Amino acid sequence: MARFRSPRQIAMDSRPITESPTSTCEARLVTCSTRWAKVGAGATQKRLISTLKCYRSIRRAALTGYHCIWKGGDMPSFILLEDHPLVLESLLAQLSLRYANLKIVYKGSDVLAAVAAHRETSATIAIVDLDLGDGRSPADVISLLTALEIPVLVVSALAEPSTVQAVMIAGADGFVSKRAKTSELLDAVESILRGDSFVSPELAGALLARRSQNISLSEQEQRALVLYASGLKLDAVARRMDIAPSTAKSYIDRVREKYRDAGLEARTKTGLYKAARDSGLIS
């Protein structure tokens, strides 16, 4: 088990941002994006995970003007996305060990229904399985939920390093294997509600090793690649990343150029998908 202090805690306090939140946070955003490009084989696990999280967390605070961390007090409310009823009941039982009056905004396997339920009654955190049997890629599932501006904890049997890396880049706040103990799941929930990221040590180590083998892409380039190669059109990628379509196209063009310079074929969307898969960004 490993806990990581997130950029949200490092860069901001728990009070509302009252003076130019967007400009202040965007300045920190540049630092985070630059830092990701420098992460290499010698980086620590903490630095790797905090860098993966830096862009989205600070961007979210910049857009809303508030520090998006559950401060305790009120009982947190949950979205539980899981397509196996027995696993879903197990999750409910495990969460009930720590939260006596468990509040469930949605439970089931329909991502769009979960989104609609959240819009009716806001959830504090979403706990998500990646294989919901609906044909969506892991990155697409995560990006749909992170668009709601709530923390996302992935609890999945798909614990390959490439999958973990892809969902963290897409915006997940934590990843716990379904083989983990109940205590690890509950600690992950608490960590994320405090504003931390959470990844088990063995998964963090695998991420670090894989990062050292990848072509050097900025976090924004990686996120654009993961979303685009997973099947989204450029306009949809731009909406998920909250950027202009021209900026999304620029990211993809730069990715193509970097792969080409490395001697890899990535001119077409199929080529990008293969290059991203071979680099371990998607599974």
C-alpha positions as CSV (number, residue, x, y, z in Angstrom):
1,M,0.0,0.0,0.0
2,A,1.3,3.5,-0.8
3,R,-0.1,6.9,-0.3
4,F,1.0,9.9,-2.4
5,R,0.6,13.6,-1.6
6,S,-1.2,15.0,-4.5
7,P,-0.5,18.3,-6.4
8,R,-3.8,19.6,-5.1
9,Q,-2.4,19.5,-1.5
10,I,1.0,20.8,-2.5
11,A,-0.2,23.6,-4.8
12,M,-3.3,24.8,-3.0
13,D,-4.9,25.0,0.4
14,S,-8.4,24.0,1.4
15,R,-9.9,27.5,1.2
16,P,-11.8,28.9,-1.8
17,I,-9.5,30.6,-4.3
18,T,-10.6,34.2,-4.3
19,E,-7.8,36.0,-6.3
20,S,-7.6,35.1,-10.0
21,P,-8.0,31.4,-9.5
22,T,-7.6,30.6,-13.2
23,S,-4.4,32.5,-13.8
24,T,-2.8,31.3,-10.6
25,C,-3.6,27.6,-11.3
26,E,-2.8,27.8,-15.0
27,A,0.7,29.1,-14.0
28,R,1.1,26.0,-11.9
29,L,-0.3,23.9,-14.7
30,V,2.6,24.9,-16.9
31,T,5.0,23.7,-14.3
32,C,3.2,20.3,-14.0
33,S,3.1,19.7,-17.7
34,T,6.8,20.6,-18.0
35,R,7.7,18.3,-15.1
36,W,6.0,15.3,-16.8
37,A,8.3,15.5,-19.8
38,K,11.3,15.2,-17.4
39,V,10.1,12.1,-15.6
40,G,12.5,9.3,-16.4
41,A,14.0,6.1,-15.1
42,G,15.5,7.8,-12.0
43,A,12.2,9.3,-10.8
44,T,10.6,8.3,-7.6
45,Q,7.2,6.6,-7.5
46,K,5.8,9.6,-5.7
47,R,7.0,12.0,-8.4
48,L,5.6,9.8,-11.1
49,I,2.1,9.5,-9.6
50,S,1.9,13.1,-8.6
51,T,2.9,14.2,-12.0
52,L,0.3,12.0,-13.7
53,K,-2.3,13.7,-11.4
54,C,-1.0,17.3,-11.6
55,Y,-2.6,18.6,-14.7
56,R,-6.2,17.5,-14.2
57,S,-6.4,18.3,-10.5
58,I,-5.1,21.9,-10.9
59,R,-7.1,22.4,-14.1
60,R,-10.3,21.4,-12.2
61,A,-9.6,23.8,-9.4
62,A,-8.7,26.6,-11.9
63,L,-12.0,26.1,-13.7
64,T,-14.2,25.9,-10.6
65,G,-12.3,28.4,-8.4
66,Y,-12.4,26.0,-5.5
67,H,-10.2,23.3,-4.1
68,C,-12.1,20.1,-5.0
69,I,-11.4,17.9,-1.9
70,W,-13.9,16.3,0.4
71,K,-13.1,17.8,3.9
72,G,-14.9,15.2,6.0
73,G,-18.0,15.8,8.2
74,D,-20.8,14.8,5.9
75,M,-21.0,11.2,4.8
76,P,-19.6,10.8,1.3
77,S,-21.9,9.5,-1.4
78,F,-20.8,6.9,-4.0
79,I,-21.3,5.9,-7.6
80,L,-20.5,2.2,-7.9
81,L,-20.0,1.0,-11.5
82,E,-19.7,-2.8,-11.6
83,D,-21.3,-5.3,-14.0
84,H,-21.1,-8.4,-11.7
85,P,-23.8,-8.4,-9.0
86,L,-21.8,-10.5,-6.5
87,V,-18.8,-8.1,-6.8
88,L,-21.1,-5.1,-6.5
89,E,-22.6,-6.5,-3.3
90,S,-19.1,-7.2,-2.0
91,L,-18.1,-3.6,-2.6
92,L,-21.2,-2.4,-0.7
93,A,-20.4,-4.7,2.2
94,Q,-16.8,-3.5,2.3
95,L,-17.7,0.2,2.2
96,S,-20.3,-0.4,4.9
97,L,-17.5,-1.4,7.3
98,R,-16.3,2.2,7.4
99,Y,-19.4,4.2,6.4
100,A,-22.3,3.1,8.5
101,N,-25.0,5.0,6.6
102,L,-23.7,4.4,3.1
103,K,-25.1,6.8,0.5
104,I,-25.4,5.4,-3.0
105,V,-26.2,7.7,-5.8
106,Y,-25.9,5.0,-8.4
107,K,-25.0,1.3,-8.5
108,G,-24.9,-0.8,-11.7
109,S,-23.1,-1.1,-14.9
110,D,-24.5,1.7,-17.1
111,V,-22.0,4.6,-17.3
112,L,-24.5,7.0,-18.9
113,A,-27.1,6.2,-16.2
114,A,-24.5,6.9,-13.6
115,V,-23.7,10.3,-15.2
116,A,-27.5,11.1,-15.2
117,A,-27.8,10.1,-11.6
118,H,-24.9,12.3,-10.6
119,R,-26.5,15.3,-12.3
120,E,-29.6,14.7,-10.2
121,T,-27.8,14.0,-6.9
122,S,-24.1,14.8,-6.8
123,A,-21.8,12.0,-5.7
124,T,-18.6,12.5,-3.8
125,I,-16.6,9.7,-5.4
126,A,-17.0,7.1,-8.1
127,I,-15.7,3.6,-7.8
128,V,-15.4,2.0,-11.2
129,D,-14.6,-1.4,-12.8
130,L,-13.1,-1.0,-16.2
131,D,-14.7,-3.9,-18.0
132,L,-18.4,-3.2,-17.8
133,G,-19.4,-5.3,-20.8
134,D,-20.5,-2.3,-22.9
135,G,-17.6,-2.2,-25.3
136,R,-16.2,1.1,-24.0
137,S,-12.5,1.4,-23.6
138,P,-11.1,2.0,-20.1
139,A,-10.0,5.5,-21.1
140,D,-13.5,6.3,-22.4
141,V,-15.1,5.1,-19.1
142,I,-12.8,7.3,-17.0
143,S,-13.0,10.4,-19.2
144,L,-16.9,10.2,-19.0
145,L,-16.7,10.2,-15.2
146,T,-13.9,12.8,-14.8
147,A,-16.0,15.2,-16.9
148,L,-18.4,15.2,-13.9
149,E,-15.6,16.8,-11.8
150,I,-15.6,14.0,-9.1
151,P,-12.7,11.8,-8.0
152,V,-12.6,8.4,-9.6
153,L,-11.1,5.2,-8.0
154,V,-10.7,2.2,-10.3
155,V,-11.2,-1.2,-8.8
156,S,-10.4,-3.7,-11.5
157,A,-9.0,-7.1,-12.3
158,L,-7.3,-5.4,-15.3
159,A,-4.2,-4.5,-13.5
160,E,-1.6,-4.6,-16.3
161,P,0.8,-1.6,-16.2
162,S,-0.4,-0.4,-19.6
163,T,-4.0,-0.3,-18.4
164,V,-3.1,1.4,-15.1
165,Q,-1.1,4.0,-17.0
166,A,-3.9,4.7,-19.5
167,V,-6.6,5.2,-16.9
168,M,-4.4,7.5,-14.7
169,I,-3.6,9.6,-17.8
170,A,-7.3,9.7,-18.6
171,G,-7.9,11.2,-15.2
172,A,-8.4,8.4,-12.6
173,D,-7.4,9.3,-9.0
174,G,-6.4,5.8,-7.9
175,F,-6.2,2.2,-8.9
176,V,-6.8,-0.9,-6.7
177,S,-6.7,-4.4,-7.9
178,K,-9.7,-6.6,-7.2
179,R,-7.2,-8.9,-5.5
180,A,-6.4,-6.3,-2.9
181,K,-7.5,-6.6,0.8
182,T,-10.6,-4.7,2.1
183,S,-8.3,-2.5,4.2
184,E,-6.4,-1.4,1.0
185,L,-9.7,-0.5,-0.7
186,L,-10.9,1.5,2.3
187,D,-7.6,3.3,2.6
188,A,-7.7,4.1,-1.1
189,V,-11.1,5.7,-0.7
190,E,-10.0,7.7,2.3
191,S,-6.8,8.9,0.5
192,I,-8.8,10.0,-2.6
193,L,-11.4,11.8,-0.5
194,R,-8.6,13.7,1.2
195,G,-7.3,14.8,-2.2
196,D,-4.4,12.2,-2.5
197,S,-3.8,9.8,-5.3
198,F,-3.5,6.1,-4.5
199,V,-1.7,3.3,-6.3
200,S,-0.5,0.0,-4.8
201,P,3.3,-0.1,-4.6
202,E,3.7,-2.9,-7.0
203,L,1.6,-1.1,-9.6
204,A,3.5,2.1,-9.0
205,G,6.8,0.4,-9.6
206,A,5.5,-1.2,-12.8
207,L,4.3,2.2,-14.0
208,L,7.7,3.7,-13.3
209,A,9.5,1.0,-15.2
210,R,7.2,1.3,-18.2
211,R,7.5,5.1,-18.2
212,S,11.3,4.8,-18.7
213,Q,10.7,2.8,-21.9
214,N,8.2,5.2,-23.6
215,I,8.7,7.9,-26.1
216,S,8.9,11.2,-24.4
217,L,5.4,12.8,-24.6
218,S,4.0,15.5,-22.5
219,E,1.0,14.7,-20.3
220,Q,-1.4,16.6,-22.6
221,E,0.0,14.7,-25.6
222,Q,-0.4,11.4,-23.8
223,R,-3.9,12.2,-22.8
224,A,-4.9,13.3,-26.3
225,L,-3.3,10.2,-27.7
226,V,-5.1,7.8,-25.3
227,L,-8.5,9.4,-26.0
228,Y,-8.0,9.6,-29.7
229,A,-6.5,6.2,-30.2
230,S,-9.3,4.7,-28.0
231,G,-11.8,5.8,-30.7
232,L,-12.9,9.3,-30.0
233,K,-13.0,11.9,-32.8
234,L,-10.9,15.1,-32.4
235,D,-13.9,17.2,-31.4
236,A,-14.8,14.7,-28.6
237,V,-11.1,14.6,-27.5
238,A,-11.1,18.4,-27.3
239,R,-14.3,18.4,-25.2
240,R,-13.0,15.8,-22.8
241,M,-9.7,17.8,-22.4
242,D,-11.5,21.2,-22.2
243,I,-9.4,22.6,-25.1
244,A,-10.0,23.9,-28.6
245,P,-10.3,21.3,-31.4
246,S,-7.3,23.0,-33.1
247,T,-5.3,22.4,-29.9
248,A,-6.3,18.8,-29.8
249,K,-5.2,18.4,-33.4
250,S,-1.9,20.1,-32.6
251,Y,-1.3,17.5,-29.8
252,I,-2.0,14.6,-32.1
253,D,0.2,16.1,-34.8
254,R,3.1,16.4,-32.4
255,V,2.6,12.8,-31.2
256,R,2.7,11.6,-34.8
257,E,5.9,13.6,-35.4
258,K,7.5,12.1,-32.3
259,Y,6.6,8.6,-33.3
260,R,7.8,9.2,-36.9
261,D,11.1,10.5,-35.5
262,A,11.4,7.3,-33.5
263,G,10.9,5.3,-36.7
264,L,7.4,4.2,-35.8
265,E,4.4,4.3,-38.2
266,A,1.6,6.5,-36.8
267,R,0.2,8.4,-39.8
268,T,-3.3,6.9,-39.5
269,K,-5.5,6.4,-36.5
270,T,-4.9,2.7,-36.7
271,G,-1.2,3.4,-36.7
272,L,-1.5,5.6,-33.6
273,Y,-3.5,2.9,-31.8
274,K,-0.8,0.3,-32.5
275,A,2.0,2.7,-31.5
276,A,0.2,3.7,-28.3
277,R,-0.5,0.0,-27.5
278,D,3.1,-1.0,-28.2
279,S,4.3,1.9,-26.0
280,G,2.0,0.6,-23.2
281,L,-0.3,3.6,-23.1
282,I,-3.4,1.6,-23.9
283,S,-4.2,-2.1,-23.8
